[in-house]
Amino acid sequence: GDAWYGDQLSQLGQILGGAHYLRILCQGRSDQRWRDYARGVIDREPNYHDQVVEAFNRGYRDQEARFPVCDRTASQTETELRAQGMRVAGGLSARHGE
């Protein structure tokens, strides 16, 4: 239902926020890949705008607190978040198609 869908969008937002922080930490501020993806999610689901933005910011802050510098673990964490995000997005896509 709607609660599940909103929860999944929040989870995706949090993943994207964390991945965004790690991406810019390691690749530089000009790399906006995950922020742009989050904008696309918000554009497709405007009713969940505030929820996704809040989750994105929470994910960003969580990873910022864990990783003050880019190192191998930070890069690996971004890779893991990307995989999690793909799973969540796939589930949302499958559910949305029903």
N, C-alpha and C positions, 0 to 999 in steps of 0.2 A: 504494500500500500504506500500511501504518501509518506508515512513516517519512515519506512524502510528506505524509500528513495531519497528523502532528505538526509537521512543519516549517511547513506552512501555518498551523496554529493559532498557532505561535510568531510567525510573521510578522504575523499579525493582531493578536496581543497587543502586539507592539512598536509597530505602527501606532497601536493604540488608546491605548497609554501616551503616545506622543508627542502625539497629538491631544488627549488629556486635559489634558496640561500646558499646551498652547497655548490650549485652551478656557478653563481656569480663569485663565490669565494675562490673557487679554483680556476674559473675561466675568465673572470673579469666582469665588471658591471654591464658591459655592452651585451652580454649574452642574456637575453630575456626569454629564452625558449619556454620555460615552465610558467612564467607570468603570462606570456601570450596564450599558452594553452588554457590557463585558468580563466583568462578573459573570454576565450571561446566558450568555455563551459557556462560562464555567467550569461553570455549573449544568448545561448540556447535555452537557459533556464533562469530567466529574469526574476521569477517568483522566489528563487532561492538566493538572490544576490547577497543579501546581508549575511546569511548563514555561510555561504562559500567564502566570502571575504574574511569573515571572522576566523574560520578554520584555516584559511591560507596564512593569515597573519600569525596564528598560533603555531602552525607548523614551522614557519620561518623563525620565530623566536625560539622555539624548542631546539632547532638545529644550531642556531646562533649561539645558544648557551652551551651546547656540547662541543662545538668546533670553532675555536677562535682563529685557527689557521688551517689552510688546506694541507692535508697530508693524505697518505694512502687510505687511511680509514675514512676520511671525509669523502674521498672519491668513490670508495666502495659503497658507502652509505647512500650516495646519490644514485648509484647503479641499482641498489636494492630498492630504494624508493621508487625509481622508475618502473621496476618490475611489479611492485605492489600497485602502483597507479594504473598500470596496464590491466592488471587483474580486476581492479575495481571498475575501471572504465568499461571493460568488457562485460562485466556483470550488469552495469547500468544500461549499456547498449542493448544487451539481450533482453533485459526486463522492459526497457522502453519500447522495444519493438513488438511486445505482446499486445 
